[in-house]
Amino acid sequence: MLQINNLKEKVLFNNDINYKKKYIDLNSENMSLIKVEIINELISTCLWSGYIKDRKPISMLLVTKPEYGKTEILKQYRYNKGIVYMNDITAWGIAKEVFPRIIKGENVHHIIIPDLLNPIQKQQATSKQFLQFISSLIEEGILNVKTYGIDMPEIIKSLNKEVQCGLITAITKEKFQQKRRIWGGDGVLSRFVPISYSYSISTLQEIFNSIFDGNFNHNEINIDFPEEKIIVEENREINQNLNHYSTRIANQIGLDGIRLQKAIQILLQAHALMNGRNKVEKVDEEFMIKSFNYINYNFNII
């Protein structure tokens, strides 16, 4: 399903779903990012959520310390279809760069902003407008950009339905701790699936050894997405099994987990689709349970 440049791939075919499944060896010694396989798989699963019929794309917020590879992890996905990769952006910039593409019929399922500090460190009014804008964009969608102080007649005239897409972005642990209470109260955090992690001393040493050997070239992850959205059958029992996880995670920021439960169920569907199936199965539940070590605000060691 995924392909990393310079890594050996094998291709399988599925008779039920018309696209190729590409697998990669995420443990390759050529990878400069150490022990982030589960993070890569979570982000890839999130991107696949954009191809589930009758479901909205899921958004993710990656939180960890500086130098822990947040930007490099997200940068790997920048050349895939359905993705707009942007560094420094405002609400006006998203409307200008992304909305015309959607209006013209281009499928834009996710925006990737590798560092959320860039847009939120602007003037307070601009930062607040940006957060309000993306909160609507990734949840209910945007129909009238003038609501956000954006006067772009050509876009306003062309919009005839809500524009909605997912957002995958990252922020440092310190800055997140500063914003956590405000964003939690404003409902911003409830719109994201949180991903956090930290490194052990042994992993840090492994990273340094990799750097000593000169293994810090950038990787690209290329995903063979389907041309159209696909129906993926849910599994009510599995959905229910995972409810206590979503509730417990949401409780960390004073919420009940309604939005997170919906997001988890879509991620189950996306993981099934990513692996060539149109039905959620036990293996998808097992993947999510393993992922809950990092879908939280605990910064567990990876």
C-alpha positions, -999 to 999 in steps of 0.1 A, spaced: 0 0 0 28 23 9 60 27 -10 92 43 3 117 52 -23 147 29 -26 130 2 -5 120 -31 -20 83 -35 -25 60 -64 -32 26 -60 -49 -5 -80 -42 -39 -78 -58 -74 -79 -42 -104 -90 -62 -129 -70 -41 -112 -37 -44 -97 -24 -76 -63 -11 -67 -28 -23 -58 -16 -30 -23 20 -20 -17 38 -29 14 71 -16 27 97 -28 52 94 -1 78 123 -16 97 148 -10 70 182 0 82 182 27 55 155 47 73 168 79 90 137 81 112 141 56 141 112 36 156 84 57 142 68 29 122 36 30 143 34 68 138 39 64 101 11 38 100 -12 60 120 -6 90 96 -11 68 66 -43 55 80 -55 90 86 -48 99 50 -68 68 39 -98 82 58 -102 106 29 -112 77 7 -140 63 28 -174 70 12 -198 90 33 -172 97 59 -152 129 66 -114 129 65 -99 125 100 -75 152 114 -45 145 135 -23 166 158 12 152 164 28 164 197 63 157 209 96 174 219 116 195 194 141 174 173 119 143 176 112 141 139 77 157 136 84 177 105 104 149 88 76 124 95 50 147 79 72 158 51 74 122 38 38 124 25 39 158 7 39 145 -29 8 122 -27 -24 130 -45 -52 144 -25 -28 163 -2 -18 199 0 14 204 19 19 240 33 45 254 56 35 289 67 -2 295 61 -32 317 71 -69 313 68 -67 336 37 -39 315 23 -58 282 26 -88 298 9 -67 312 -19 -46 281 -25 -69 252 -16 -105 263 -23 -100 270 -61 -86 235 -65 -116 220 -48 -140 242 -67 -124 230 -100 -132 194 -90 -97 184 -76 -99 160 -47 -82 176 -18 -87 154 13 -60 166 36 -39 196 43 -5 189 59 11 218 79 43 203 94 46 230 121 15 245 137 37 271 154 41 290 121 4 301 117 -4 304 154 26 327 162 13 355 140 -7 384 154 -34 374 179 -63 384 156 -48 364 126 -40 334 148 -75 334 163 -91 337 128 -69 308 116 -80 285 144 -116 293 139 -113 287 102 -96 253 105 -119 242 132 -148 247 108 -130 234 78 -122 200 94 -155 195 112 -187 209 95 -171 225 65 -170 260 52 -196 276 28 -191 313 33 -155 325 37 -167 360 44 -176 347 79 -139 346 86 -131 381 72 -120 367 38 -132 389 9 -125 368 -22 -154 374 -47 -143 347 -71 -143 320 -44 -175 333 -27 -193 332 -60 -182 297 -69 -189 280 -35 -222 260 -38 -214 234 -10 -194 232 21 -157 228 16 -143 202 41 -110 184 44 -88 170 71 -57 186 87 -26 168 98 -2 190 117 24 190 146 34 212 175 60 210 202 52 196 236 60 229 254 38 250 231 10 224 234 11 225 272 7 263 270 -23 261 247 -39 229 260 -64 245 284 -75 272 259 -78 249 229 -96 223 250 -122 248 262 -126 262 227 -133 227 212 -102 229 189 -86 198 204 -118 177 201 -115 180 163 -81 162 162 -70 127 170 -40 134 193 -7 116 187 21 119 213 53 101 219 88 103 235 121 86 230 140 64 254 177 69 261 185 38 241 165 51 211 182 85 213 215 67 212 203 47 182 194 79 165 228 94 172 245 63 159 225 66 127 236 102 123 272 92 129 268 68 100 254 96 78 219 80 76 199 112 77 186 115 41 150 123 37 125 96 28 94 99 6 63 77 13 41 73 -18 6 59 -14 -14 43 -41 -48 57 -33 -79 46 -52 -95 69 -77 -129 71 -60 -142 68 -25 -151 33 -13 -177 19 10 -162 1 40 -185 -19 62 -182 -12 99 -183 -36 128 -206 -25 157 -190 -49 182 -155 -36 175 -167 0 176 -182 -7 210 -151 -25 222 -130 6 216 -154 31 233 -137 30 267 -104 40 250 -119 70 233 -137 81 265 -106 78 286 -85 97 261 -110 125 258 -114 127 295 -78 139 296 -89 173 282 -123 174 300 -144 159 272 -166 129 269 -152 115 236 -181 117 212 -160 132 184 -131 110 191 -153 78 190 -165 88 156 -129 94 145 -117 60 158 -144 42 139 -134 60 107 -98 51 113 -109 14 117 -125 17 82 -94 35 68 -71 8 81 -92 -19 65 -92 0 32 -55 6 34 -50 -32 37 -72 -40 7 -104 -48 25 -139 -33 24 -149 -46 58 -136 -38 93 -121 -70 109 -104 -81 141 -70 -71 128 -81 -35 125 -92 -35 161 -58 -50 171 -40 -22 153 -61 5 170 -55 -11 204 -18 -10 198 -21 26 186 -38 37 217 -3 37 233 3 69 213 -33 82 207 -33 102 239 -16 131 256 8 109 277 40 111 256 47 74 261 81 60 251 81 47 215 
